[in-house]
Amino acid sequence: MAAVASSSPIGFTRVSGLPVSSSIEISGQTKLHCKPTISSSKSELFGGAVSVNLGKNSGRRRLPAAHVVSPKAVSDSNSSQTCLDPDASSSVLGIILGGGAGTRLYPLTKKRAKPAVPLGANYRLIDIPVSNCLNSNISKIYVLTQFNSASLNRHLSRAYASNMGGYKNEGFVEVLAAQQSPENPNWFQGTADAVRQYLWLFEEHDVLEFLVLAGDHLYRMDYEKFIQAHRETDADITVAALPMDEKRATAFGLMKIDEEGRIIEFAEKPKGEQLKAMRVDTTILGLDDERAKEMPYIASMGIYVFSKEAMLNLLREKFPEANDFGSEVIPGATSIGMRVQAYLYDGYWEDIGTIEAFYNANLGITKKPVPDFSFYDRSSPIYTQPRYLPPSKMLNADVTDSVIGEGCVIKNCKIHHSVIGLRSCISEGAIIEDTLLMGADYYETDADRRLLAARGGVPIGIGKNSHIKRAIIDKNARVGEDVKIINSDNVQEAARETEGYFIKSGIVTVIKDALIPSGTII
């Protein structure tokens, strides 16, 4: 079975017509017929999406590797339609890793888990992998977290309904926080250890595969194609891989593959001769000749499909002390002869692990003519918590190349190349440039604002005649009048927590709930 290779921008196809029967030839003789039954859903969460049931034939069909050309499956083809048997909703469990303490994203992670950090005016980071799962027909999802999980748990419970699994009511999105027990008094020691500690729960699910995802990546991916490639190659583990040029490759963990797309070697951030030794023929994974010359390396995305039995065996029997998937479990699986395949993803992907990466990813959605990542793809929407806010109101405002969230009040100011979050209030004469303004969790009443004014306080939002450039303003921050946050001295690193801000990579980040008094210059 040869899948179609593509290097076109990522896209998706939703079922829009009557069901058709698709036949797939196996070994030149047998055919697998896939007759979807289509039922529409009026759930607000799914926006009138269509659910697809693939029938009663639920036995897993694995093909001999000799009959498969599956490594050439590229995830961003927008013309093909996946037909999994059994379908992903009943056979795949999603496991999203919430990450560690998020020290590189501090102070944005001071009061929240990394996946709960706001993104793109209306969303949170966790909405990306959850939405990718839902759009890929995967509705059984666990989110593992260890630090500051209260706001993440609250967001997930409000955003994703308990009955999202369709008429069978089997779907869920549930947070699993790290916990101590008599058997294991330790917190999560790494990605593999986090999964191991909840393996007793995961194995109760009658599924074929575990889909392991990161909670701090920005991308759009059809996981059904990923899982299909895993099944076609009869793999124990399949690793999502990004094509890389030489300049970027030195910052990633690289993989080497054989002519069948099987991973045979790993190298962590190689340099010099070691880097050259990791070059691969990426046409094996589906790139055309021209792109393959530009991108002769492949890097792990930290996204994996594990066959259930392989996961249980690796974490309990083969490597019971291993803490990390990328550096211990998966290289170990290769060393003991397990089949570990690479699967090429040739679309936009960003690891939002640092303040600079987070800033660039957010501002990238304002890029012209095509943003780095689009929240406007109707065929594959990004879901989030419904807040029922009014439309944003702009009074004599000059707004260019910007994204404005819901419920904002913007008065007679200038905004350029910025992302303005929910409930933002920006006063007269303010100038906002190259800035991510996260907004607020609530509105202050007129009475609150009058009382603050009488006491000489500062309301939530941006005060009159303030100038903010190349900054991140976290939620509920109070920026007074005539404030300048422009980093005119080009300071690259500074920690001024008592004063309400940090500077990392030259980007000023104002802390959540911070007060920046009127007249302050940063």
C-alpha positions in Angstrom: 0.0 0.0 0.0 1.7 3.2 -1.1 0.5 6.4 0.5 0.8 9.7 -1.4 3.8 11.9 -0.6 3.2 15.6 -0.4 5.2 18.6 0.7 2.3 21.1 0.2 1.0 23.2 3.1 -0.9 21.2 5.7 -4.6 20.7 5.2 -7.5 18.5 6.0 -10.6 17.1 4.3 -13.9 16.6 6.1 -16.5 14.1 5.0 -19.0 16.3 3.2 -21.1 13.9 1.0 -22.7 10.5 1.1 -20.6 7.5 2.2 -18.6 5.6 -0.4 -17.0 2.2 -0.4 -13.2 2.3 -0.6 -11.3 -0.8 -1.5 -7.6 -1.4 -0.6 -5.7 -4.1 -2.4 -3.6 -6.3 -0.1 -0.9 -8.6 -1.5 -2.6 -8.5 -4.9 -5.6 -10.6 -3.7 -7.5 -9.7 -0.6 -9.4 -6.4 -0.4 -10.4 -4.5 2.6 -13.7 -2.7 2.1 -14.3 0.3 4.3 -17.9 1.5 4.3 -18.2 4.4 6.6 -21.6 5.2 8.2 -22.1 8.9 8.5 -23.9 10.6 11.2 -24.0 14.3 11.8 -23.5 15.8 15.3 -25.0 19.0 16.5 -22.7 19.3 19.4 -21.5 22.8 19.8 -18.0 21.5 20.6 -17.7 19.8 17.2 -19.4 22.6 15.3 -21.7 20.3 13.4 -18.9 18.0 12.4 -19.5 14.6 10.9 -18.7 11.3 12.8 -17.6 8.3 10.9 -18.0 4.7 12.1 -16.1 2.1 10.2 -18.4 -0.9 10.9 -18.1 -4.1 12.9 -14.9 -5.4 11.4 -12.7 -4.3 14.2 -9.9 -6.9 14.0 -6.4 -5.4 13.6 -5.0 -6.1 10.2 -1.3 -6.0 9.9 0.5 -6.2 6.6 3.8 -7.9 6.1 6.5 -5.2 5.8 7.6 -6.7 2.4 4.3 -5.6 0.9 4.4 -2.0 2.2 5.8 1.2 0.9 4.3 3.1 3.8 7.3 5.2 4.9 6.3 7.5 2.1 3.3 8.6 4.0 3.4 12.4 4.6 1.0 13.9 7.0 0.0 17.1 5.3 -1.7 15.7 2.2 -5.1 17.5 1.9 -6.5 15.2 -0.8 -6.5 11.7 0.8 -8.9 10.4 3.4 -7.9 7.9 6.0 -9.7 4.7 6.6 -8.6 3.1 9.8 -9.8 -0.4 10.8 -10.7 -0.3 13.6 -11.3 3.4 13.7 -9.2 5.7 16.0 -12.1 6.6 18.3 -12.2 3.0 19.6 -8.6 1.9 19.1 -6.3 4.8 20.1 -5.7 6.5 23.5 -4.2 10.0 23.4 -1.7 10.8 26.1 -0.6 14.5 26.3 2.5 15.2 28.4 2.1 18.5 30.2 5.8 19.1 30.6 7.9 19.9 33.6 8.1 23.1 35.6 8.4 25.2 32.4 11.5 27.1 33.8 12.4 28.4 30.3 8.9 29.9 29.9 9.0 31.6 33.4 7.4 34.0 34.4 4.5 32.8 32.1 4.5 29.6 34.1 4.7 31.2 37.5 1.0 30.6 38.2 0.0 28.0 35.6 1.2 24.8 33.9 2.9 25.2 30.6 0.0 23.8 28.5 -2.3 26.4 30.1 -0.3 29.4 28.8 -2.5 31.6 26.6 -2.0 31.5 22.8 -3.2 33.4 19.8 -5.6 35.8 21.6 -8.4 33.3 22.4 -6.7 29.9 23.1 -4.3 28.0 25.3 -1.4 25.8 24.3 -3.3 22.7 25.4 -6.0 23.4 22.8 -3.5 22.5 20.0 -2.9 18.8 20.7 -6.5 18.3 22.0 -7.9 19.8 18.8 -5.6 17.7 16.7 -6.9 14.6 18.5 -10.5 15.5 18.1 -10.0 16.4 14.4 -8.3 13.0 14.0 -11.3 11.1 15.5 -9.4 10.5 18.8 -11.7 11.4 21.7 -10.1 9.4 24.7 -7.4 11.8 25.9 -5.4 12.1 29.1 -3.3 15.1 30.0 -0.4 14.4 32.4 0.9 17.3 34.4 2.8 18.0 37.6 3.1 21.7 38.2 0.4 24.4 38.8 -2.3 22.3 37.2 -5.4 24.1 38.7 -6.0 26.5 35.8 -5.3 23.8 33.2 -7.8 21.5 34.8 -10.4 24.3 35.0 -9.9 25.2 31.3 -10.2 21.6 30.1 -13.3 20.9 32.2 -15.0 24.0 30.7 -13.8 23.6 27.1 -14.4 19.9 26.5 -17.7 18.3 27.3 -18.0 15.0 29.1 -20.2 13.5 26.4 -17.9 14.4 23.5 -17.6 10.7 22.5 -20.8 10.7 20.4 -23.7 8.5 21.1 -21.6 6.0 23.0 -20.5 8.7 25.4 -17.0 7.3 25.5 -14.9 10.4 24.9 -13.2 12.5 27.6 -10.3 14.9 28.2 -9.0 14.3 31.7 -6.0 15.8 33.6 -3.8 13.3 35.6 -1.7 15.2 38.1 1.5 13.7 39.5 0.8 11.9 42.8 2.7 10.0 45.4 1.6 6.4 46.4 2.9 3.7 48.8 4.4 1.9 45.7 6.0 5.0 44.3 6.6 8.0 46.5 8.3 10.0 43.8 7.0 12.7 41.4 7.3 12.3 37.6 11.0 11.9 36.8 10.5 12.3 33.0 8.2 11.6 30.1 8.5 7.8 30.3 8.2 7.8 34.0 5.1 9.9 33.9 3.4 7.4 31.6 4.7 4.4 33.6 3.1 5.8 36.8 -0.3 5.8 35.2 0.2 2.6 33.1 -2.2 0.8 35.3 -4.9 3.2 34.2 -4.0 3.3 30.5 -3.9 -0.5 30.1 -7.5 -0.8 31.3 -8.6 0.8 28.0 -9.3 -1.7 25.2 -7.1 0.0 22.5 -4.4 -1.0 20.1 -2.2 2.1 20.3 -1.1 4.8 22.6 -0.5 8.2 20.9 2.0 10.2 23.0 2.0 13.9 22.4 3.7 17.0 23.8 1.6 19.8 25.3 3.8 22.7 24.2 4.0 22.4 20.4 2.2 24.5 17.8 1.3 22.6 14.7 -1.7 21.0 12.9 -1.5 17.3 12.1 -3.8 14.5 11.1 -3.0 11.7 13.6 -5.0 9.1 11.7 -2.5 9.1 8.9 0.3 8.8 11.5 -1.5 5.8 13.0 -2.2 4.3 9.6 1.5 4.4 8.7 2.3 2.8 12.0 -0.1 -0.1 11.3 1.0 -0.6 7.7 4.6 -1.0 8.6 3.8 -3.4 11.5 5.8 -1.1 13.7 6.2 -1.3 17.5 6.9 2.4 17.7 6.5 5.2 15.1 8.3 8.5 15.6 7.1 11.7 14.0 10.0 13.4 12.2 10.7 16.8 10.8 12.9 17.4 7.8 15.8 19.7 8.7 18.4 21.7 6.9 22.0 21.8 8.3 21.5 25.1 10.1 18.6 23.9 12.2 19.7 20.3 12.6 22.4 21.1 15.2 19.7 22.2 17.7 17.7 18.9 17.6 17.9 15.2 18.3 18.5 13.6 14.9 17.7 10.2 13.6 19.1 8.0 10.9 16.9 5.6 8.8 17.4 2.6 6.5 15.9 2.3 3.0 12.5 1.2 4.6 12.3 4.2 6.9 13.3 2.2 10.0 15.2 4.1 12.6 18.7 2.7 13.1 20.6 5.5 14.9 20.1 8.5 17.2 22.3 11.6 17.9 21.5 14.4 20.3 22.4 17.8 18.8 25.4 16.6 16.8 28.1 18.9 15.4 30.8 18.7 12.8 31.6 15.2 11.5 28.9 13.6 13.8 26.3 15.9 12.1 27.5 14.9 8.6 27.2 11.2 9.6 23.5 11.7 10.3 22.6 12.7 6.8 19.8 10.6 5.3 18.0 10.3 2.0 14.7 12.0 2.9 13.1 10.9 -0.4 12.6 7.6 1.4 10.1 9.3 3.6 8.3 11.1 0.7 10.2 14.4 0.0 10.8 15.2 -3.6 14.4 15.4 -4.9 14.7 19.1 -4.6 13.3 19.3 -1.0 15.4 16.3 -0.1 18.6 18.1 -1.1 17.6 21.1 1.1 16.5 18.9 4.0 19.0 16.0 4.4 18.3 15.5 8.1 15.3 14.3 10.2 14.6 15.4 13.8 12.3 13.8 16.3 9.2 15.9 17.1 8.7 14.2 20.5 5.4 12.7 19.1 5.1 8.9 19.1 2.7 6.0 18.4 3.3 3.0 20.6 1.6 -0.3 20.1 0.0 -1.1 23.4 1.9 -4.3 24.0 5.2 -2.6 23.1 4.6 0.2 25.6 3.7 -2.2 28.4 6.7 -4.4 27.6 9.2 -1.5 27.4 8.2 0.4 30.5 7.7 -2.6 32.8 10.0 -5.3 31.5 12.8 -4.0 29.3 13.5 -0.6 30.7 11.8 -0.3 34.1 14.2 2.4 35.3 14.2 4.6 32.2 12.8 8.1 32.7 12.7 9.6 29.2 11.2 8.4 25.9 13.5 10.3 23.5 16.9 9.6 25.1 16.3 6.2 26.8 13.2 4.2 25.8 13.1 4.6 22.1 16.9 4.2 21.4 16.7 1.2 23.8 13.8 -0.3 21.7 15.9 0.1 18.6 18.9 -1.6 20.3 16.8 -4.7 21.2 15.5 -5.2 17.7 12.0 -3.6 18.0 10.7 -2.1 14.8 10.9 1.7 15.2 9.7 3.6 12.2 10.0 7.3 11.2 7.0 9.2 9.9 7.6 12.4 8.0 5.6 15.6 8.9 6.4 18.4 6.5 4.3 21.2 7.8 4.7 24.1 10.2 5.8 23.0 13.7 7.2 25.1 16.6 8.4 23.9 20.0 7.1 26.6 22.3 9.6 26.0 25.1 11.2 29.4 25.5 10.0 33.0 25.8 11.5 33.9 22.4 9.9 30.9 20.7 6.6 31.6 22.4 6.7 35.3 21.3 7.7 34.5 17.7 5.0 31.8 17.4 2.3 34.2 18.6 3.4 37.1 16.4 3.7 34.7 13.5 0.0 34.4 13.2 -0.1 38.1 12.1 2.3 37.5 9.2 1.2 38.6 5.7 0.1 37.2 3.3 0.0 33.8 4.9 0.5 33.4 8.7 2.9 30.8 10.0 -0.1 29.0 11.7 -3.7 29.7 10.9 -6.6 29.5 13.3 -9.0 30.0 10.4 -8.9 26.5 8.9 -12.6 25.4 9.0 -11.8 21.9 8.0 -9.6 21.4 11.1 -10.6 24.0 13.7 -8.9 24.7 17.0 -11.3 24.3 19.8 -11.3 26.1 23.1 -13.5 27.2 26.0 -16.7 29.0 24.9 -16.7 32.3 26.9 -19.8 34.1 25.4 -18.0 37.4 25.2 -19.3 40.4 23.2 -17.6 41.5 20.0 -14.5 43.7 20.5 -15.2 47.4 20.3 -12.7 49.8 18.7 -13.3 53.5 18.9 -11.2 55.6 16.6 -8.4 53.0 16.8 -5.7 52.6 14.2 -5.1 48.8 14.0 -2.8 47.2 11.4 -1.5 43.6 10.9 -2.9 42.5 14.2 -5.1 39.8 15.7 -7.8 41.0 18.2 -9.4 38.6 20.7 -13.0 38.7 22.0 -14.5 41.2 24.3 -11.8 43.9 24.0 -12.3 47.7 24.4 -9.8 49.7 22.4 -10.0 53.5 22.4 -8.3 56.0 20.1 -4.9 54.2 20.1 -2.4 52.7 17.6 -1.9 48.9 17.4 0.6 47.4 14.9 1.8 43.8 14.4 0.4 42.7 17.7 -1.8 40.0 19.3 -4.4 41.4 21.7 -6.0 38.9 24.0 -9.4 38.5 25.6 -11.0 41.4 27.5 -8.1 43.7 26.8 -8.7 47.4 27.7 -6.4 49.9 25.9 -6.8 53.6 26.7 -6.5 56.7 24.6 -3.2 57.6 23.1 -1.5 54.2 23.7 0.8 52.7 21.2 1.2 49.0 21.0 3.8 47.5 18.6 5.2 44.0 18.1 3.5 43.0 21.3 1.6 40.1 22.8 -1.1 41.4 25.1 -2.8 38.4 26.9 -5.8 40.4 28.2 -7.7 39.7 31.4 -9.7 37.0 33.2 -12.5 39.3 34.1 -13.8 42.9 33.6 -13.6 45.5 36.3 -16.9 47.3 36.8 -17.3 51.0 36.4 -17.6 51.3 40.1 -14.4 49.4 40.6 -12.6 51.7 38.2 -13.9 54.8 39.9 -12.9 53.6 43.3 -9.4 52.8 41.9 -9.1 56.2 40.4 -10.1 57.9 43.7 -7.4 55.9 45.5 -4.8 56.6 42.9 -4.8 53.0 41.7 -4.3 51.6 38.2 -7.1 49.7 36.4 -6.5 46.4 34.5 -5.2 47.1 31.0 -3.0 49.7 29.3 -3.2 53.3 30.5 -3.4 56.5 28.5 -0.4 57.5 26.4 1.6 54.4 27.2 4.0 53.0 24.6 4.7 49.2 24.5 7.1 47.6 22.0 8.4 44.0 21.7 6.9 42.8 24.9 4.6 40.2 26.4 2.0 41.5 28.9 0.5 38.7 30.9 -3.1 38.5 32.1 -4.6 41.0 34.5 -1.6 43.3 34.4 -2.1 46.9 35.3 0.0 49.3 33.2 -0.4 52.9 34.2 -0.4 56.1 32.2 2.6 57.4 30.3 4.5 54.1 30.8 7.2 53.2 28.3 8.1 49.5 27.9 10.4 49.8 24.9 13.8 48.4 26.2 15.6 51.3 24.6 18.9 50.1 26.2 18.5 46.7 24.4 18.9 44.7 27.6 18.9 41.0 26.8 18.5 39.4 30.2 17.1 40.9 33.5 15.1 39.6 36.4 13.0 42.3 38.1 10.3 40.2 39.7 9.7 42.6 42.5 9.1 45.3 40.0 6.8 43.1 37.9 8.8 42.1 34.9 11.6 40.0 33.4 13.6 40.5 30.2 14.6 37.4 28.2 16.2 37.4 24.8 15.5 41.2 24.7 11.7 40.6 25.2 10.1 42.4 28.2 7.6 40.1 29.9 5.3 41.7 32.5 4.1 39.2 35.1 0.5 38.2 35.5 -1.4 40.5 38.0 1.6 42.9 38.0 1.3 46.6 38.6 3.5 48.9 36.5 3.0 52.4 38.0 2.3 55.5 35.8 5.4 57.1 34.4 7.5 53.9 34.6 10.2 53.5 31.9 11.5 50.0 31.1 
